[in-house]
Amino acid sequence: MASMLKAPVLIQTTLFPDIEADVSYKKPTDRTSTFADNMKLPIHRWFRYSAGFSAEWVKEVVREFKNGNKINLFDPFAGSGTTVLAGEECGVQSYGIESHPFIIRVAKAKLLWYENPNKFLDFAMHVFNYAKTLKEPIDHYPALIYKCYSEESLSELDKIKKSWVYHNDNSTYSELTWLALIGILRLTSMAGTAPWQYVLPRKVKKVNISPYEAFMTQIDMIFKDMNYFRRHVKQPMGIIFQDDARLCSTIKDDSIDLIVTSPPYANNYDYADATRFEMSFLGEINGWGDLQDKVRSHLIRSCSQHMISKNDDLNEILRDNNLKPIINEISSVCAELNQERLLHGGKKNYHLMIAAYFSDLAKTWIALRRVCRENSNVCFVIGDSAPYGIYVPVDKWLGELAVAAGFKSYYFEKTRDRNIKWKNRKHRIPLHEGRLWIKG
């Protein structure tokens, strides 16, 4: 395969920039790091998971890198399947791994688009029609669920769930119908949702849709999207495994040509809490505290909620040999965070979180180096961080850890500024977001 690293002339003219050059050009309307556009795309729109990036941009990257060759695409933080689905649309073998036990199920269900749409529709309608005949009282739910629905809406959702359980035969059509139900939970709730998917029971929506109506609409959308993909995508070429990015144990050595991903940001966003609503409705958890064992223990340590154990020790984390390339800088930042937190009411363990985050990502780079072929390319959509107003140069440290793991070089391409409108912000440190390009 010819090298995909092209020297830019005045501005960046390729998706694979010369990582030795100092290029600061960005497209005026760059939307790489937004998932919002995905909610208009077939299959992608089946479930709203805000952690992600533009599927259309992923297709641009894949097509340019592919350049007529046969390649293997990989996303070690697959989320709800954006990269893998985009790879399938481009006709490349696509792999993903995801450690979140709920989101991996969503992603796998999306990859069932190739199944017979008519059989799915028949199964889903059986579930719907049977639900309308049920007379049983509403099952017991965690307190969060009662706060988020009217009695009438919860009754309809409860009947759909009971009907699905009754008809569940562990078939692909059953799983697609499960996803149809999950996809309407927020739509039919009277509670609002924060931009990062946290449910806000005190924020009441003016309009919400009947679950029966929403379920029929969702079934119709899935049916149409399945037909669309079957017409436009030659064959299913995507596989997603439940696995840990720090290990990549399900991916073969020297098998990957291109990685496009967005790892968790070191910004205290709790990916476990983002699905607490759905998991509570399903009865998989009873409350917020259950998330620690059920979800957080599987994830990259990117929020302070991961660092609540009395056994977490900063010096122990920093003794990780994989952190040697950045040890002086990260030790200084973590020490400053440890002092700063004492001045704040929450006393959040950002110092532990930052140390653990980079320790986890260092392990991830080692695993990625093992699975990547020579001259592979890696793109991380990433943003920097400033907990308690103390700056953490995320892109720089991740680049240095990648090189230490055996990759050849790195380059950061800024796509947008963040935290520049100071109103209601906790600090005034300007931040940015962009693409970290790694040469294999």
C-alpha positions as CSV (number, residue, x, y, z in Angstrom):
1,M,0.0,0.0,0.0
2,A,1.3,3.4,-0.9
3,S,2.0,5.8,2.0
4,M,-1.0,7.9,2.9
5,L,1.0,10.7,4.4
6,K,1.2,13.6,1.9
7,A,3.0,16.8,2.4
8,P,0.6,19.8,2.6
9,V,1.0,22.8,0.4
10,L,0.1,26.0,2.3
11,I,-3.0,24.4,3.8
12,Q,-3.8,20.9,4.7
13,T,-5.2,19.2,1.6
14,T,-5.4,15.6,2.9
15,L,-7.1,13.8,5.7
16,F,-3.7,12.2,6.5
17,P,-1.4,15.2,7.2
18,D,2.4,15.3,7.2
19,I,3.0,14.8,10.9
20,E,6.4,16.4,10.6
21,A,4.9,19.7,9.4
22,D,3.5,22.5,11.4
23,V,0.0,22.9,10.0
24,S,-2.8,24.9,11.7
25,Y,-5.4,25.0,9.0
26,K,-8.9,23.8,9.8
27,K,-12.1,23.6,7.8
28,P,-14.4,26.5,8.8
29,T,-17.3,24.1,9.4
30,D,-15.5,21.1,10.8
31,R,-17.9,18.8,12.6
32,T,-15.6,15.8,13.3
33,S,-16.3,15.6,17.0
34,T,-20.0,16.0,16.9
35,F,-22.4,13.1,17.0
36,A,-25.5,15.2,16.3
37,D,-25.4,14.7,12.5
38,N,-25.4,10.9,13.0
39,M,-29.0,11.2,14.3
40,K,-30.1,11.9,10.7
41,L,-28.3,8.8,9.3
42,P,-29.8,5.4,8.7
43,I,-28.9,2.8,11.4
44,H,-26.8,5.4,13.3
45,R,-30.0,7.1,14.5
46,W,-31.5,4.0,16.1
47,F,-30.0,4.9,19.5
48,R,-28.8,8.3,20.6
49,Y,-25.4,7.9,22.3
50,S,-23.6,11.2,22.6
51,A,-20.1,9.9,23.0
52,G,-18.9,9.8,19.4
53,F,-18.1,11.7,16.3
54,S,-19.3,12.2,12.7
55,A,-19.9,9.0,10.7
56,E,-19.7,11.0,7.5
57,W,-16.2,12.2,8.4
58,V,-15.2,8.6,9.2
59,K,-16.2,7.6,5.7
60,E,-14.1,10.3,4.3
61,V,-11.1,9.1,6.2
62,V,-11.6,5.4,5.3
63,R,-12.1,6.1,1.6
64,E,-9.0,8.2,1.3
65,F,-6.9,5.7,3.3
66,K,-8.4,2.7,1.4
67,N,-7.5,4.2,-2.0
68,G,-8.6,1.0,-3.8
69,N,-6.8,-1.4,-1.4
70,K,-8.1,-4.0,0.9
71,I,-7.8,-2.8,4.5
72,N,-8.8,-3.7,8.0
73,L,-10.4,-0.9,10.1
74,F,-10.5,-0.9,13.9
75,D,-12.1,1.2,16.6
76,P,-10.9,0.2,20.2
77,F,-13.6,2.5,21.7
78,A,-16.4,1.4,19.5
79,G,-19.3,2.9,21.5
80,S,-22.6,2.4,19.6
81,G,-20.7,1.4,16.5
82,T,-20.2,4.6,14.5
83,T,-16.8,3.7,13.0
84,V,-17.7,0.0,12.3
85,L,-20.9,1.0,10.5
86,A,-19.1,3.7,8.5
87,G,-16.5,1.1,7.5
88,E,-19.2,-1.3,6.3
89,E,-20.6,1.4,4.1
90,C,-17.2,1.8,2.6
91,G,-16.8,-1.9,1.9
92,V,-14.0,-2.6,4.3
93,Q,-13.6,-5.2,7.0
94,S,-14.3,-3.4,10.2
95,Y,-13.7,-4.4,13.8
96,G,-14.6,-2.7,17.1
97,I,-14.3,-3.4,20.8
98,E,-16.4,-1.9,23.6
99,S,-16.2,-2.6,27.3
100,H,-19.5,-0.8,28.4
101,P,-21.8,-3.8,28.9
102,F,-25.0,-2.0,27.9
103,I,-23.6,0.0,24.9
104,I,-21.9,-3.1,23.4
105,R,-25.4,-4.7,23.2
106,V,-26.7,-1.6,21.4
107,A,-23.8,-1.7,19.0
108,K,-24.2,-5.4,18.2
109,A,-27.9,-4.9,17.6
110,K,-27.2,-2.1,15.0
111,L,-25.0,-4.5,13.1
112,L,-28.0,-6.8,12.5
113,W,-29.2,-4.5,9.7
114,Y,-28.5,-7.2,7.1
115,E,-31.3,-9.4,8.5
116,N,-34.6,-9.8,6.7
117,P,-36.6,-6.6,7.3
118,N,-40.0,-8.3,6.8
119,K,-39.2,-10.9,9.5
120,F,-38.2,-8.1,11.9
121,L,-41.4,-6.2,11.2
122,D,-43.5,-9.4,11.7
123,F,-41.8,-10.1,15.1
124,A,-42.0,-6.5,16.3
125,M,-45.7,-6.3,15.4
126,H,-46.4,-9.4,17.3
127,V,-44.8,-7.8,20.3
128,F,-46.8,-4.6,19.8
129,N,-50.1,-6.2,19.3
130,Y,-49.7,-8.5,22.3
131,A,-48.7,-5.6,24.5
132,K,-52.0,-3.9,23.9
133,T,-53.9,-6.9,25.2
134,L,-52.1,-7.0,28.5
135,K,-54.0,-6.0,31.7
136,E,-51.4,-6.6,34.4
137,P,-50.4,-3.8,36.8
138,I,-47.1,-2.0,36.3
139,D,-44.1,-3.8,37.6
140,H,-41.9,-2.3,40.3
141,Y,-39.2,0.1,39.0
142,P,-36.3,2.0,40.5
143,A,-37.3,5.5,41.8
144,L,-35.7,7.2,38.9
145,I,-38.2,5.7,36.4
146,Y,-41.2,6.9,38.4
147,K,-39.8,10.4,38.3
148,C,-39.5,10.4,34.6
149,Y,-42.9,9.1,33.3
150,S,-46.5,9.8,33.7
151,E,-48.5,6.7,34.9
152,E,-50.1,6.3,31.5
153,S,-46.7,6.3,29.6
154,L,-45.0,4.0,32.1
155,S,-48.0,1.6,31.8
156,E,-47.6,1.4,28.0
157,L,-43.8,1.0,28.2
158,D,-44.2,-1.7,30.9
159,K,-46.6,-3.6,28.6
160,I,-44.2,-3.4,25.6
161,K,-41.4,-4.7,27.8
162,K,-43.5,-7.5,29.2
163,S,-44.6,-8.5,25.7
164,W,-41.0,-8.4,24.4
165,V,-39.9,-10.7,27.4
166,Y,-42.8,-13.1,26.5
167,H,-41.8,-13.3,22.8
168,N,-38.0,-13.2,23.3
169,D,-36.5,-16.2,21.6
170,N,-32.9,-14.8,21.5
171,S,-33.2,-14.3,17.8
172,T,-31.7,-11.4,15.9
173,Y,-35.3,-10.1,15.3
174,S,-35.9,-10.1,19.1
175,E,-32.7,-8.1,19.6
176,L,-33.7,-5.5,17.0
177,T,-37.1,-5.2,18.7
178,W,-35.3,-4.8,22.1
179,L,-33.4,-1.9,20.5
180,A,-36.6,-0.4,19.2
181,L,-37.9,-0.3,22.8
182,I,-34.7,1.1,24.2
183,G,-34.6,3.8,21.5
184,I,-37.9,5.4,22.6
185,L,-37.4,5.5,26.4
186,R,-36.1,9.1,26.4
187,L,-38.4,10.2,23.7
188,T,-41.5,9.2,25.7
189,S,-40.2,10.5,29.0
190,M,-41.4,13.8,30.5
191,A,-37.9,14.3,31.9
192,G,-35.3,16.3,30.1
193,T,-31.8,15.1,29.2
194,A,-28.6,17.1,29.6
195,P,-26.4,17.5,26.5
196,W,-24.2,14.5,27.8
197,Q,-27.2,12.2,28.3
198,Y,-27.6,12.6,32.0
199,V,-31.3,12.4,32.8
200,L,-32.8,15.5,34.5
201,P,-36.1,14.5,36.2
202,R,-36.6,18.1,37.5
203,K,-36.4,19.5,33.9
204,V,-39.9,18.7,32.5
205,K,-40.4,18.6,28.7
206,K,-43.4,20.4,27.3
207,V,-44.3,17.7,24.9
208,N,-43.7,13.9,25.0
209,I,-45.0,11.2,22.7
210,S,-47.2,8.2,23.6
211,P,-45.0,5.0,23.9
212,Y,-47.3,3.1,21.6
213,E,-47.0,5.8,18.9
214,A,-43.3,6.1,19.4
215,F,-42.7,2.3,19.3
216,M,-44.6,2.1,16.0
217,T,-42.6,5.0,14.5
218,Q,-39.3,3.4,15.7
219,I,-40.2,0.0,14.2
220,D,-41.0,1.7,10.9
221,M,-37.7,3.6,10.9
222,I,-35.7,0.5,11.6
223,F,-37.6,-1.4,8.9
224,K,-36.8,1.3,6.3
225,D,-33.2,1.7,7.4
226,M,-32.6,-2.0,7.1
227,N,-33.9,-1.9,3.6
228,Y,-31.7,1.1,2.8
229,F,-28.5,-0.5,4.0
230,R,-29.4,-3.8,2.2
231,R,-29.7,-1.8,-1.0
232,H,-26.5,0.3,-0.6
233,V,-24.1,-1.9,1.3
234,K,-22.8,-5.0,-0.5
235,Q,-22.4,-7.2,2.6
236,P,-22.0,-7.1,6.4
237,M,-18.3,-6.6,7.2
238,G,-18.5,-5.4,10.8
239,I,-17.8,-7.2,14.0
240,I,-17.8,-5.8,17.5
241,F,-16.4,-7.7,20.5
242,Q,-16.9,-7.0,24.2
243,D,-13.3,-6.3,25.2
244,D,-11.0,-3.9,26.9
245,A,-9.0,-1.4,24.9
246,R,-6.1,-1.8,27.3
247,L,-5.8,-5.4,26.1
248,C,-7.4,-5.7,22.6
249,S,-7.4,-9.4,23.3
250,T,-9.9,-10.2,20.6
251,I,-7.8,-8.6,17.8
252,K,-5.1,-10.4,16.0
253,D,-1.5,-9.2,16.0
254,D,-0.4,-7.1,13.0
255,S,-3.8,-7.2,11.5
256,I,-5.0,-3.5,11.5
257,D,-4.3,-0.9,8.8
258,L,-6.4,2.0,10.1
259,I,-7.8,3.1,13.5
260,V,-10.4,5.8,13.8
261,T,-11.7,6.3,17.3
262,S,-12.5,8.7,20.1
263,P,-11.3,7.6,23.5
264,P,-13.0,8.8,26.7
265,Y,-12.0,12.4,27.4
266,A,-10.3,13.2,30.6
267,N,-13.1,15.6,31.5
268,N,-15.0,13.8,34.3
269,Y,-17.8,12.6,32.1
270,D,-19.3,9.5,33.6
271,Y,-20.2,7.1,30.7
272,A,-21.8,4.8,33.2
273,D,-24.3,7.4,34.4
274,A,-25.1,8.2,30.7
275,T,-27.0,4.9,30.5
276,R,-28.3,4.7,34.1
277,F,-31.8,5.6,32.8
278,E,-32.1,2.7,30.3
279,M,-30.4,0.2,32.6
280,S,-32.8,1.2,35.4
281,F,-35.8,0.6,33.2
282,L,-34.6,-2.8,32.2
283,G,-34.0,-3.8,35.8
284,E,-30.2,-4.2,35.3
285,I,-29.5,-1.8,38.1
286,N,-31.5,-0.5,41.0
287,G,-29.7,2.8,41.6
288,W,-26.8,5.0,40.9
289,G,-24.5,3.1,43.2
290,D,-24.9,-0.1,41.2
291,L,-23.1,1.5,38.3
292,Q,-19.7,1.0,40.1
293,D,-19.6,-2.7,39.8
294,K,-21.9,-3.2,36.8
295,V,-20.3,-0.6,34.5
296,R,-17.5,1.7,35.8
297,S,-15.2,-1.2,36.7
298,H,-15.0,-2.1,33.0
299,L,-14.2,1.4,31.7
300,I,-11.1,3.6,31.1
301,R,-10.7,5.7,34.3
302,S,-11.7,9.1,32.9
303,C,-13.9,10.5,35.7
304,S,-13.5,11.1,39.4
305,Q,-16.3,8.5,40.1
306,H,-13.8,5.8,39.1
307,M,-11.5,7.0,41.9
308,I,-13.6,6.5,45.1
309,S,-11.8,3.5,46.6
310,K,-9.7,4.1,49.7
311,N,-7.1,1.9,48.0
312,D,-6.4,4.3,45.2
313,D,-3.0,5.8,45.8
314,L,-1.4,8.5,43.6
315,N,2.2,7.3,44.1
316,E,1.2,3.8,43.3
317,I,-0.5,4.8,40.0
318,L,2.5,7.0,39.0
319,R,4.9,4.1,39.5
320,D,3.5,2.6,36.3
321,N,6.6,2.3,34.1
322,N,4.5,3.1,31.0
323,L,4.2,6.7,32.3
324,K,8.0,7.3,32.2
325,P,7.8,9.4,29.0
326,I,5.6,12.0,30.8
327,I,6.4,11.3,34.4
328,N,7.8,14.6,35.4
329,E,5.0,16.6,33.8
330,I,2.2,14.4,35.0
331,S,3.6,14.2,38.6
332,S,3.7,18.0,38.8
333,V,0.2,18.4,37.5
334,C,-1.2,15.7,39.8
335,A,0.5,17.2,42.8
336,E,-1.0,20.6,41.9
337,L,-4.5,19.0,41.5
338,N,-4.1,17.3,44.9
339,Q,-3.5,20.7,46.6
340,E,-6.1,22.6,44.6
341,R,-8.9,20.1,45.4
342,L,-8.6,20.9,49.1
343,L,-9.8,24.4,48.3
344,H,-13.1,23.1,46.8
345,G,-16.1,21.8,48.5
346,G,-16.3,18.6,46.5
347,K,-12.6,17.7,46.9
348,K,-12.9,15.6,43.8
349,N,-10.1,13.2,43.1
350,Y,-9.0,14.7,39.8
351,H,-5.4,14.1,40.7
352,L,-6.0,10.3,40.9
353,M,-8.2,10.4,37.8
354,I,-5.6,12.1,35.6
355,A,-2.9,9.7,36.7
356,A,-5.1,6.7,36.2
357,Y,-6.4,8.0,32.8
358,F,-2.9,8.2,31.3
359,S,-1.8,4.9,32.8
360,D,-4.8,3.3,31.1
361,L,-4.2,5.0,27.8
362,A,-0.5,4.1,27.9
363,K,-1.6,0.4,28.2
364,T,-4.0,1.0,25.3
365,W,-1.2,2.4,23.0
366,I,0.9,-0.7,23.8
367,A,-2.0,-3.0,22.8
368,L,-2.7,-0.9,19.7
369,R,1.0,-1.2,18.6
370,R,0.7,-4.9,18.8
371,V,-2.4,-5.2,16.6
372,C,-1.3,-2.5,14.1
373,R,0.6,-3.3,11.0
374,E,3.7,-1.4,9.9
375,N,2.9,1.9,8.3
376,S,-0.7,1.9,9.7
377,N,-2.4,5.1,10.6
378,V,-4.3,6.0,13.8
379,C,-6.6,8.9,14.4
380,F,-7.8,9.8,17.9
381,V,-10.5,12.5,18.1
382,I,-9.6,14.0,21.5
383,G,-9.8,17.2,23.6
384,D,-7.6,18.6,26.3
385,S,-8.7,19.2,29.9
386,A,-8.4,21.6,32.8
387,P,-9.9,20.2,36.0
388,Y,-10.1,22.8,38.7
389,G,-8.6,25.2,36.1
390,I,-5.3,23.2,36.0
391,Y,-4.3,22.5,32.4
392,V,-3.7,19.0,31.2
393,P,-2.1,18.8,27.7
394,V,-3.9,15.6,26.7
395,D,-3.0,15.5,23.0
396,K,0.7,16.1,23.7
397,W,0.9,13.4,26.4
398,L,-1.0,10.9,24.4
399,G,1.2,11.5,21.4
400,E,4.3,11.0,23.5
401,L,2.9,7.8,25.1
402,A,2.1,6.5,21.6
403,V,5.7,7.0,20.4
404,A,7.0,5.4,23.5
405,A,4.8,2.4,22.7
406,G,6.5,2.0,19.4
407,F,4.6,4.2,17.0
408,K,6.8,6.4,14.8
409,S,5.5,9.9,15.2
410,Y,2.4,12.0,16.0
411,Y,0.7,15.2,14.9
412,F,-2.2,17.1,16.4
413,E,-4.7,18.9,14.2
414,K,-6.9,21.3,16.1
415,T,-10.5,21.4,14.8
416,R,-12.2,23.8,17.2
417,D,-11.8,25.8,20.4
418,R,-13.7,25.0,23.5
419,N,-14.5,26.8,26.8
420,I,-14.1,30.2,25.2
421,K,-17.5,31.6,26.3
422,W,-16.8,32.3,29.9
423,K,-20.4,32.7,31.2
424,N,-21.2,30.0,33.8
425,R,-17.9,28.3,33.3
426,K,-15.9,26.9,36.2
427,H,-12.6,28.2,34.9
428,R,-11.2,30.4,32.1
429,I,-8.7,28.1,30.7
430,P,-9.2,28.0,26.9
431,L,-9.4,24.4,25.6
432,H,-9.4,22.8,22.2
433,E,-10.5,19.7,20.4
434,G,-9.0,17.9,17.4
435,R,-7.5,14.9,15.7
436,L,-4.4,13.2,17.0
437,W,-2.7,11.5,14.0
438,I,-0.3,8.7,14.8
439,K,2.0,7.0,12.2
440,G,2.5,3.3,12.7
